Amino acid sequence: MKQSVFNFIKKHHMLQNGATVLVGVSGGADSMALLHFLYHNRQRWGLHIVAVSLDHQLRGEESRLDVEFVRDTCQEWGIPFVSDSLHVPAYKEEKGLGTEVAARELRYQFFAQQMETLQADYLALGHHGDDQIETMLMSLTRSASSTAFSGIPVKRPFSGGWIIRPFLCTTKADIEIYCKEHGITYRTDETNFDTAYTRNFFRKHLLPLIKEKNNNIHTTIQYLSETRHEDESFLQEKAKEIVREMVVLDSQKHRATFKIDAFKKQAQALQRRALHLILNYLYGDLPYDLSYMHEEAFFSLLETEKGNNRIDFPFQLRVEKSYEEVLFYFPDESTQDYSYHKILHVPGEIVLPDGAVIISAEANHKVKQEKLSYGVNAGQVALPLHIRTRKPGDRMSWKGLNGSKKIKDIFIDEKIPISKRNSWPILVDNNDDILWLIGLKKGNPTSEQKDGQWIQVQYRAGSSRRI
């Protein structure tokens, strides 16, 4: 076992000379063997070893005695020791988590604190090859994501250093033999035999059956895990490039949007990972009930021929297709439809609910017409002017159009997202004739007049609207 672990450490570049290594020690065979192995081979790399042990307060007196056992052993071996007691039951209730998840979160929080306090380079954990098999099998039964099927990583960044698992190349049986050969005593956690826990069920009922067919399965699974990690790392980097190039992320409004055509030109494997990167960005912590069914719904949304469509993800995340774009957002005041009606004095200024500004000014000559400005002779319209949102039956006409057209149909023709239509600003006169569907169409005043005073109206977009 000793030489295979040395080779494994060298292969994965796990240790640097002169490094400080924290070793997570529970008192069980795996972690005690790891502590012994690293401490008694510390001169090979010039390591400084510190043992870290935690009482999760889940097994009463037994878990407290585990910590004391580790402390006594460290004192005997001359190893620096750090411990703490975690309030897992209270944290579990506060966060609404399962026992295992709550314990893991608190444990890694403490590990991170100690990494920083002791300026450690590595946190070594005693996971072995059988743990890897169990993890891969559980992933297969719990998740449809290929990302989740990568297993326990040999090495990963953590709190300014690295988590390493030197024993992933060994089995539980190897470790028990090592403990016997070196006279290492350890404690046994009786909850490890309770098959109500999923991992224990796999360990007791499935692992022995698999090993009957291939006693070296831990090596096969470890190779699969490592190659999956390498493949996944490559695909993740490519997906990150797609997100950087194609996805607009709005951190203030917690939104994301992208153009569908450009996104769909990417390989499906990269589209899927880009979706997960977007969801990680928006959620922070992914909801437990987020599943492959949401992923399927997302890809169906990209393929639908409907100009406007929407699907709902957990925690009120909305994924909305508006013609050539997809928008991810959480509904709040900035995404609600505003209805308003305001008088626009000349000269004057109106601030709309979305932060856009409408400015009117007088002019003694005909003003230039631009996309975001509108000029009209004061004698051609009924004053005062008004800015309002659409009403049922709204229609307008413009130069070159025979008759009039519904505002609803103009929005469809211009591919305006449904979510923006009810709050779109419209300039009308006092007779409610539509003069300007702002940014889209300019109407024809009912009377012709060139002399006299002119009015210029300008639109300036707010932070949440672009016309």
Buried (B, 14 or more C-beta within 10 A) or exposed (E): BEEEBBEBBEEBEBBEEEBBBBBBBBBBBBBBBBBBBBBEBBEEBEBBBBBBBBBBBBBEEBBEBBBBBBBEBBEEBEBEBBBBEBBBBEBBEEEEBEEBBBBBBBBBEBBBEBBEEBEBBBBBBBBBBBBBBBBBBBBEEEEEBBBBBBBBBBBEEBBEBBBBBBBBBBBBBBBBBBBEEEEBEBBEBEEEEEEEBBBBBBBEEBBEEBBEEEEEBBBEBBEBBBEBBEEBEEBBEBBBEBBEEBBEBBEEBBBBBBEBEEBEEBEEEBBBBBBBBBBEBBBEEEEEEBBEEBBEBBEEBBEEEEBBBBBEBBEEBBBBBBBEBBBBBBEEEBBEEBEEEBEBEBEBEBEBBBEBEBBBBEBEEEBEEEEEBBBBBBBBBBBEBBBBBBEEEBEBBBEEEEEEBBBBEBBBEEEBBBBBBEBBBBBBBEEEBBBBBBBBBBBBBEEEEEEEEBBBBBBBBBEBBEB
